[in-house]
Amino acid sequence: MRTRGTLRLATRGSTLARRQAGLVKSALEDRRYEVELVTVETTGDQITDELIHRLGKTGAFVRELDERVLEGDLDGAIHSMKDMPTEQPDDLVTAAVPERGRPGDVLVTPEGSTLSELPDGATVGTSSLRRGAQLQAERSDLSVEPLRGNVDTRLEKLLAPALQAEHQERSEADKERKGNTGNENFEPEYDRTVEEWFDQLSELERQALGREVATEYDAIVLAEAGLERSGLTHHVDYEQLPTGTFVPAPGQGALAVTATDGETAREIQSAIDHPRSRVETTVERTILATLGGGCIAPIGVYAVIQGEYVHTAVSVFDRDGEESVTATRDLPVETHADAARAFADDLADRGAATLIERAREAADDENGAVAEEDKPQGT
């Protein structure tokens, strides 16, 4: 079959990023394009010991990819939309927004507990200020602890303590079993040996078994789309968190292909753009851009087209989840961008701007403290 041409597209190198890029690649190949994925390491990938809100301006996982596109080295770049800054260089456009994945968050636990079933004072891991604030707003007794890494890394950190404890118990039981060889009255604690138990573990569980963990988590919160695209939904127990309470991050679950404004961008849009997903994520990102805050403030925005309107929910919290400004509004599809800006302005006047400014000041204080710690001794 004759192809339409070859596209060289940038992607981050993480397992999830490569899987997401593979979805875009397959969609373009279905439209008879040849696609080469080029892995580019980003600032966010290089700094492994800092949470997202300490990496600086939104875009720690994005800039280097787009720079390669603007320099003409590559035809486009594939991003998780929620990682993208709301401001782009003039020559760069969002060429396509493929059909969006599941936008919400999930609570993952070793035993399949729900949020309401977690014990008082349970430790929940998340890398997101928004998720942390929403958890605290829902359950102020929870201890929210930082957690970063790829999806599989986070899951391994969650599963490790229980698996390691069970491995220890089974190993001791095996020793007891061997010490009672020939004793007809001995009843082993486990039906299987530790080796047989290990053989039936998933690869995720085997990796968790060997992982050193500084913090024991009772649960962690992840984006459902990331869990699904990582191919791990069948290996863990999780609860879907309601989007009405845990309003997702703007653009969560959506991918975006950026390219320089021109023929290639128009071809990519024609091939794989999903108009509904574009409108919904445009509303979300327009509200985020108007409010400001990027990834330094706990902001959730979720938009869904319902007939002639885009039903839009927004929640802005302080970083402890104690104060919030929340609202929903139906925005006309025909004027969705302008209506989104007006909605954001109203929210700002109702107190959202104050909460975001407090979050910005807190982030500045944190970054200043980190910079002070990094100074050489004696300065």
C-alpha positions as CSV (number, residue, x, y, z in Angstrom):
1,M,0.0,0.0,0.0
2,R,1.3,3.4,-0.9
3,T,1.9,5.6,2.1
4,R,1.2,9.3,2.5
5,G,4.6,10.1,3.9
6,T,6.8,9.6,6.9
7,L,6.4,11.5,10.2
8,R,9.2,11.7,12.8
9,L,7.5,12.4,16.2
10,A,9.2,13.1,19.5
11,T,8.2,11.2,22.7
12,R,9.6,10.9,26.2
13,G,11.3,7.7,27.0
14,S,9.2,6.4,29.9
15,T,7.2,3.2,29.5
16,L,3.9,5.1,29.7
17,A,5.0,7.8,27.2
18,R,6.1,5.2,24.7
19,R,2.8,3.4,25.1
20,Q,0.9,6.6,24.5
21,A,3.1,7.5,21.6
22,G,2.3,4.1,20.2
23,L,-1.4,4.9,20.2
24,V,-0.8,8.0,18.1
25,K,1.6,6.0,15.8
26,S,-1.0,3.3,15.2
27,A,-3.8,5.9,14.5
28,L,-1.6,7.6,11.9
29,E,-0.5,4.3,10.4
30,D,-4.2,3.5,10.0
31,R,-4.3,6.6,7.8
32,R,-1.4,5.3,5.7
33,Y,1.4,7.4,7.3
34,E,4.7,5.9,8.2
35,V,5.7,7.0,11.7
36,E,9.1,7.0,13.4
37,L,9.1,7.7,17.2
38,V,12.2,9.5,18.4
39,T,12.9,9.4,22.2
40,V,13.9,12.7,23.8
41,E,15.0,13.1,27.4
42,T,13.4,16.0,29.2
43,T,14.3,18.1,32.3
44,G,11.5,16.4,34.2
45,D,12.9,13.0,33.4
46,Q,16.4,14.0,34.6
47,I,15.3,15.4,38.0
48,T,14.0,12.3,39.8
49,D,14.0,13.5,43.4
50,E,11.6,16.5,43.1
51,L,7.9,16.6,42.8
52,I,6.3,18.2,39.8
53,H,5.4,21.5,41.5
54,R,9.1,22.0,42.4
55,L,10.4,21.6,38.8
56,G,9.5,25.2,38.0
57,K,7.1,26.4,35.3
58,T,4.7,23.9,33.9
59,G,6.4,22.1,31.0
60,A,9.2,20.3,32.6
61,F,8.3,17.2,30.5
62,V,7.5,19.2,27.3
63,R,9.9,21.9,26.4
64,E,12.8,19.8,25.0
65,L,10.4,17.9,22.7
66,D,8.9,21.0,21.3
67,E,12.3,22.6,20.8
68,R,13.3,19.8,18.6
69,V,10.2,20.4,16.5
70,L,10.8,24.2,16.3
71,E,14.4,23.6,15.3
72,G,13.1,21.5,12.3
73,D,14.7,18.2,13.5
74,L,11.3,16.5,13.9
75,D,7.8,16.8,12.5
76,G,5.9,16.8,15.7
77,A,5.9,15.8,19.4
78,I,3.5,13.7,21.4
79,H,2.5,14.9,24.9
80,S,0.2,14.1,27.8
81,M,-1.9,17.2,27.6
82,K,-2.0,17.8,31.3
83,D,1.8,18.3,31.2
84,M,1.6,21.0,28.6
85,P,2.0,24.7,29.4
86,T,-1.0,26.7,28.5
87,E,1.2,29.2,26.5
88,Q,3.0,27.9,23.4
89,P,5.5,29.5,21.0
90,D,3.8,31.5,18.2
91,D,5.0,29.1,15.6
92,L,3.8,26.0,17.4
93,V,0.2,24.6,17.3
94,T,-1.7,21.7,18.8
95,A,-2.0,19.8,15.5
96,A,-4.2,17.0,16.9
97,V,-6.1,15.9,20.1
98,P,-6.8,12.2,19.6
99,E,-9.9,10.8,21.3
100,R,-9.5,11.2,25.0
101,G,-9.0,8.3,27.4
102,R,-10.6,8.0,30.8
103,P,-10.2,11.4,32.5
104,G,-10.6,10.5,36.2
105,D,-8.4,9.4,39.1
106,V,-8.3,6.0,40.8
107,L,-7.5,5.0,44.4
108,V,-5.2,1.9,44.3
109,T,-4.8,-0.2,47.5
110,P,-3.1,-3.6,48.1
111,E,-6.4,-5.2,49.3
112,G,-9.0,-3.4,47.2
113,S,-10.2,-1.0,49.9
114,T,-12.3,2.1,49.0
115,L,-11.5,5.6,50.2
116,S,-14.1,5.4,52.9
117,E,-12.7,2.1,54.1
118,L,-9.2,3.3,54.7
119,P,-8.3,3.4,58.4
120,D,-8.0,6.7,60.3
121,G,-4.6,8.2,59.6
122,A,-3.9,6.0,56.6
123,T,-1.0,7.1,54.4
124,V,-1.9,7.9,50.8
125,G,0.7,8.7,48.2
126,T,0.4,11.2,45.3
127,S,2.7,13.5,43.3
128,S,-0.2,16.0,42.7
129,L,-1.0,19.0,44.8
130,R,-4.6,18.8,43.4
131,R,-5.1,15.2,44.4
132,G,-3.5,15.9,47.8
133,A,-5.9,18.8,48.5
134,Q,-8.9,16.8,47.3
135,L,-8.0,13.9,49.5
136,Q,-7.6,16.2,52.5
137,A,-10.9,17.9,51.7
138,E,-12.7,14.5,51.6
139,R,-10.8,12.9,54.6
140,S,-8.8,15.4,56.7
141,D,-7.5,12.5,58.8
142,L,-5.4,11.0,56.0
143,S,-1.7,11.5,55.8
144,V,-0.8,12.5,52.3
145,E,2.8,11.7,51.4
146,P,4.8,12.6,48.3
147,L,5.1,9.8,45.6
148,R,6.8,10.1,42.3
149,G,7.9,7.8,39.5
150,N,6.5,5.9,36.6
151,V,3.1,4.2,37.1
152,D,4.8,0.8,37.6
153,T,7.3,2.3,40.1
154,R,4.5,3.8,42.1
155,L,2.5,0.6,42.2
156,E,5.6,-1.3,43.2
157,K,6.2,1.1,46.2
158,L,2.6,0.5,47.2
159,L,2.7,-3.3,47.0
160,A,6.2,-3.9,48.3
161,P,5.6,-4.0,52.1
162,A,2.8,-6.5,52.1
163,L,4.5,-8.8,49.6
164,Q,7.8,-8.7,51.4
165,A,6.1,-9.5,54.7
166,E,4.3,-12.4,53.1
167,H,7.5,-13.6,51.6
168,Q,9.2,-13.6,55.0
169,E,6.3,-15.5,56.6
170,R,6.3,-18.1,53.8
171,S,10.1,-18.5,54.0
172,E,9.8,-19.2,57.8
173,A,6.9,-21.6,57.2
174,D,9.1,-23.5,54.6
175,K,11.8,-23.9,57.2
176,E,9.3,-25.3,59.6
177,R,7.9,-27.6,57.0
178,K,11.4,-29.0,56.2
179,G,12.1,-29.4,60.0
180,N,9.0,-31.5,60.3
181,T,9.6,-33.9,57.4
182,G,8.2,-37.3,58.4
183,N,6.0,-35.9,61.1
184,E,2.5,-37.1,60.1
185,N,0.8,-34.8,62.6
186,F,2.3,-31.6,61.2
187,E,0.0,-29.4,59.2
188,P,1.8,-26.7,57.1
189,E,0.6,-23.2,57.3
190,Y,0.6,-22.8,53.6
191,D,-0.4,-25.2,50.8
192,R,2.4,-24.0,48.5
193,T,6.1,-23.5,49.0
194,V,7.6,-20.1,48.8
195,E,9.0,-21.0,45.3
196,E,5.6,-22.1,44.1
197,W,4.1,-18.9,45.5
198,F,6.7,-16.7,43.8
199,D,6.1,-18.5,40.4
200,Q,2.5,-17.4,40.4
201,L,3.2,-13.7,41.1
202,S,2.9,-11.2,38.3
203,E,6.0,-9.4,36.9
204,L,4.8,-6.2,38.8
205,E,4.6,-8.1,42.1
206,R,8.0,-9.7,41.5
207,Q,9.6,-6.3,40.9
208,A,7.8,-5.0,44.0
209,L,9.2,-7.8,46.1
210,G,12.8,-6.6,45.5
211,R,12.1,-2.9,45.9
212,E,13.3,-0.9,48.9
213,V,10.6,1.5,50.2
214,A,11.1,4.4,52.6
215,T,7.4,5.1,53.1
216,E,4.7,2.5,53.5
217,Y,1.6,3.6,51.7
218,D,-1.9,2.3,52.5
219,A,-3.1,3.6,49.1
220,I,-2.0,5.7,46.2
221,V,-3.9,7.9,43.7
222,L,-3.2,7.7,39.9
223,A,-4.8,8.9,36.7
224,E,-7.0,6.0,35.4
225,A,-5.8,6.6,31.8
226,G,-2.2,6.1,32.9
227,L,-3.0,2.9,34.7
228,E,-5.0,1.6,31.7
229,R,-2.4,2.6,29.1
230,S,0.3,1.0,31.2
231,G,-1.5,-2.3,30.9
232,L,-1.7,-2.8,34.7
233,T,-5.5,-2.5,35.4
234,H,-5.8,-6.3,35.8
235,H,-2.9,-6.5,38.2
236,V,-4.1,-4.2,41.0
237,D,-7.3,-3.4,42.9
238,Y,-8.7,0.1,42.5
239,E,-11.6,2.4,43.0
240,Q,-12.7,5.0,40.5
241,L,-12.9,8.3,42.3
242,P,-15.9,10.4,41.4
243,T,-15.1,13.3,39.0
244,G,-17.6,15.5,40.8
245,T,-15.5,15.4,44.0
246,F,-12.1,14.6,42.5
247,V,-12.3,17.0,39.6
248,P,-9.5,15.9,37.2
249,A,-6.6,18.0,36.1
250,P,-7.3,20.0,32.9
251,G,-6.6,17.8,29.9
252,Q,-6.1,14.6,32.0
253,G,-6.5,11.5,29.9
254,A,-5.9,13.4,26.7
255,L,-2.9,13.3,24.4
256,A,-1.8,16.1,22.1
257,V,0.4,16.2,19.0
258,T,2.2,19.6,18.6
259,A,3.8,20.7,15.3
260,T,4.8,23.9,13.6
261,D,2.0,25.8,12.0
262,G,1.7,24.6,8.4
263,E,0.8,21.8,6.1
264,T,2.1,19.0,8.3
265,A,0.1,20.2,11.2
266,R,-3.0,20.4,9.0
267,E,-2.4,16.8,7.7
268,I,-2.1,15.5,11.3
269,Q,-5.2,17.2,12.4
270,S,-7.2,15.9,9.4
271,A,-5.9,12.4,10.1
272,I,-6.4,11.9,13.9
273,D,-8.0,14.9,15.6
274,H,-11.1,14.2,17.6
275,P,-13.3,17.3,17.6
276,R,-15.2,16.5,20.8
277,S,-12.0,15.9,22.8
278,R,-10.5,19.1,21.4
279,V,-13.5,21.2,22.4
280,E,-13.6,19.7,25.9
281,T,-9.9,20.1,26.6
282,T,-9.9,23.6,25.1
283,V,-12.5,24.6,27.7
284,E,-10.4,23.1,30.5
285,R,-7.1,24.6,29.4
286,T,-8.7,28.0,28.7
287,I,-10.0,28.1,32.2
288,L,-6.6,27.1,33.6
289,A,-4.8,29.7,31.5
290,T,-7.2,32.4,32.6
291,L,-6.9,31.5,36.3
292,G,-3.2,30.9,36.1
293,G,-1.5,28.7,38.6
294,G,-0.2,26.0,36.3
295,C,1.0,23.1,38.5
296,I,1.7,25.2,41.6
297,A,-2.0,25.4,42.7
298,P,-4.6,22.6,43.3
299,I,-6.9,23.2,40.3
300,G,-9.3,20.7,38.8
301,V,-11.3,21.4,35.6
302,Y,-13.5,18.9,33.8
303,A,-15.6,19.6,30.7
304,V,-18.1,17.3,28.9
305,I,-20.1,18.1,25.9
306,Q,-23.8,17.6,26.5
307,G,-25.9,18.6,23.5
308,E,-25.4,22.3,22.7
309,Y,-23.5,22.9,25.9
310,V,-20.2,22.0,27.5
311,H,-20.9,21.1,31.1
312,T,-17.9,22.3,33.1
313,A,-16.9,21.7,36.7
314,V,-14.1,23.6,38.4
315,S,-12.5,23.3,41.8
316,V,-9.8,25.4,43.2
317,F,-8.4,24.5,46.6
318,D,-5.8,25.8,49.0
319,R,-2.9,23.4,49.5
320,D,-4.4,21.9,52.6
321,G,-7.8,21.2,51.2
322,E,-9.4,23.4,53.8
323,E,-10.7,26.2,51.6
324,S,-12.1,25.9,48.1
325,V,-14.0,27.7,45.3
326,T,-16.1,25.2,43.3
327,A,-18.7,25.7,40.6
328,T,-20.3,24.2,37.6
329,R,-21.6,25.9,34.5
330,D,-23.0,25.0,31.1
331,L,-21.1,26.8,28.4
332,P,-22.4,27.2,24.8
333,V,-20.4,24.9,22.4
334,E,-20.4,27.6,19.7
335,T,-18.6,30.1,22.0
336,H,-16.9,27.7,24.3
337,A,-13.5,29.4,24.5
338,D,-14.9,32.9,25.3
339,A,-17.5,31.4,27.7
340,A,-14.7,29.5,29.4
341,R,-12.7,32.7,29.9
342,A,-15.8,34.5,31.4
343,F,-16.4,31.5,33.7
344,A,-12.8,31.7,34.9
345,D,-13.0,35.4,35.5
346,D,-16.1,34.9,37.7
347,L,-14.3,32.2,39.7
348,A,-11.3,34.5,40.2
349,D,-13.6,37.2,41.6
350,R,-15.2,34.7,43.9
351,G,-11.9,33.9,45.6
352,A,-10.1,31.5,43.3
353,A,-7.5,34.2,42.5
354,T,-6.7,34.5,46.2
355,L,-6.2,30.8,46.7
356,I,-3.9,30.6,43.6
357,E,-1.9,33.5,44.9
358,R,-1.4,31.8,48.2
359,A,-0.3,28.6,46.5
360,R,2.2,30.6,44.4
361,E,3.6,32.3,47.5
362,A,3.9,28.8,49.2
363,A,5.7,27.5,46.1
364,D,8.1,30.5,46.1
365,D,8.9,29.9,49.8
366,E,9.6,26.2,49.1
367,N,11.8,26.9,46.2
368,G,13.7,29.5,48.2
369,A,14.2,27.1,51.0
370,V,15.5,24.4,48.6
371,A,17.9,26.9,47.0
372,E,19.2,27.9,50.4
373,E,19.8,24.3,51.3
374,D,21.7,23.8,48.1
375,K,24.2,26.7,48.8
376,P,27.7,25.7,49.5
377,Q,28.6,25.8,53.2
378,G,29.9,29.2,54.4
379,T,28.0,31.3,51.8
